[in-house]
Amino acid sequence: MRLILLGPPGAGKGTQAQRLVERHGIVQLSTGDMLRAAVREGTPIGLRAKELMDRGDLVPDEVVAQIVADRVEAPDCVRGFILDGFPRTERQAELLEEILASKGLKIDVVIELVVDESALLGRIEKRARESAGNARADDTPEALKKRLDVYRAQTAPLSAHYERIGLLKKIDGMAAMDEVTAAVEEAIAESVA
Ligand SMILES: Nc1ncnc2c1ncn2[C@@H]1O[C@H](COP(=O)(O)OP(=O)(O)O)[C@@H](O)[C@H]1O
């Protein structure tokens, strides 16, 4: 099973992805996590990405797509994967289709977590407080505002794209966490059946 989780920062993609990993034995591919690892390790990509990420800007499409292309080759992806934070632009969606097509694969379902924007700042402030010592450099009010602007302008249009090709399932991300999980499972059952 291969799925995409779509939704703004703070929508709960990471939490839901973690639960899918446990239930379905598939892997979570978070481009944010992969880029943060590259930054920590000081790889050439990490060095280029750090400043963009800290500001809340996107890392170039081709760079992120290459990371994903390499990652999906790994043996642990054979049973499937959850893309969390990718694709984030229309170009990335195109690149993803090329990557998967070259391997004879396709996406089964795109799940969008729909949330009120007014709730996001609070959620992210909470996350920053709870991770006190190792808070993310981009969980500041300025970077968050930028991330939301970028989401609205570049990522939100993907919802219509996936709707057009019949892959989209929208879920209320404002419901309690367990209810969201149940709705995600239902959407998967309908799509993979
Ligand atoms: N697919 C992507 N394309 C470009 N940049 C990305 C991508 N995924 C992650 N990034 C970079 O990493 C940052 C953090 O991403 P992520 O952990 O997914 O955070 P969130 O969903 O909370 O905004 C983004 O603001 C961006 O700079």
Ligand as a Chemical Component Dictionary entry (heavy atoms), coordinates in Angstrom:
data_LIG
# 
_chem_comp.id                   LIG 
_chem_comp.type                 NON-POLYMER 
_chem_comp.pdbx_formal_charge   0 
_chem_comp.three_letter_code    LIG 
# 
loop_
_chem_comp_atom.comp_id 
_chem_comp_atom.atom_id 
_chem_comp_atom.alt_atom_id 
_chem_comp_atom.type_symbol 
_chem_comp_atom.charge 
_chem_comp_atom.model_Cartn_x 
_chem_comp_atom.model_Cartn_y 
_chem_comp_atom.model_Cartn_z 
_chem_comp_atom.pdbx_ordinal 
LIG N1  N1  N 0 8.640  17.959 -0.128 1  
LIG C1  C1  C 0 9.367  19.007 0.273  2  
LIG N2  N2  N 0 9.765  19.946 -0.622 3  
LIG C2  C2  C 0 10.494 20.995 -0.253 4  
LIG N3  N3  N 0 10.876 21.234 1.003  5  
LIG C3  C3  C 0 10.509 20.326 1.946  6  
LIG C4  C4  C 0 9.753  19.161 1.625  7  
LIG N4  N4  N 0 9.551  18.449 2.769  8  
LIG C5  C5  C 0 10.141 19.136 3.751  9  
LIG N5  N5  N 0 10.724 20.272 3.271  10 
LIG C6  C6  C 0 11.444 21.284 4.061  11 
LIG O1  O1  O 0 11.431 20.879 5.425  12 
LIG C7  C7  C 0 10.652 21.786 6.217  13 
LIG C8  C8  C 0 9.910  21.002 7.306  14 
LIG O2  O2  O 0 9.065  20.055 6.728  15 
LIG P1  P1  P 0 8.100  19.123 7.605  16 
LIG O3  O3  O 0 8.854  18.429 8.651  17 
LIG O4  O4  O 0 7.295  18.291 6.650  18 
LIG O5  O5  O 0 7.207  20.160 8.368  19 
LIG P2  P2  P 0 5.739  20.663 8.485  20 
LIG O6  O6  O 0 4.796  19.752 7.785  21 
LIG O7  O7  O 0 5.525  20.687 9.953  22 
LIG O8  O8  O 0 5.822  22.037 7.907  23 
LIG C9  C9  C 0 9.776  22.515 5.216  24 
LIG O9  O9  O 0 9.354  23.780 5.690  25 
LIG C10 C10 C 0 10.727 22.614 4.017  26 
LIG O10 O10 O 0 11.701 23.613 4.210  27 
# 
loop_
_chem_comp_bond.comp_id 
_chem_comp_bond.atom_id_1 
_chem_comp_bond.atom_id_2 
_chem_comp_bond.value_order 
_chem_comp_bond.pdbx_ordinal 
LIG N1  C1  SING 1  
LIG C1  N2  SING 2  
LIG C1  C4  DOUB 3  
LIG N2  C2  DOUB 4  
LIG C2  N3  SING 5  
LIG N3  C3  DOUB 6  
LIG C3  C4  SING 7  
LIG C3  N5  SING 8  
LIG C4  N4  SING 9  
LIG N4  C5  DOUB 10 
LIG C5  N5  SING 11 
LIG N5  C6  SING 12 
LIG C6  O1  SING 13 
LIG C6  C10 SING 14 
LIG O1  C7  SING 15 
LIG C7  C8  SING 16 
LIG C7  C9  SING 17 
LIG C8  O2  SING 18 
LIG O2  P1  SING 19 
LIG P1  O3  DOUB 20 
LIG P1  O4  SING 21 
LIG P1  O5  SING 22 
LIG O5  P2  SING 23 
LIG P2  O6  DOUB 24 
LIG P2  O7  SING 25 
LIG P2  O8  SING 26 
LIG C9  O9  SING 27 
LIG C9  C10 SING 28 
LIG C10 O10 SING 29 
# 
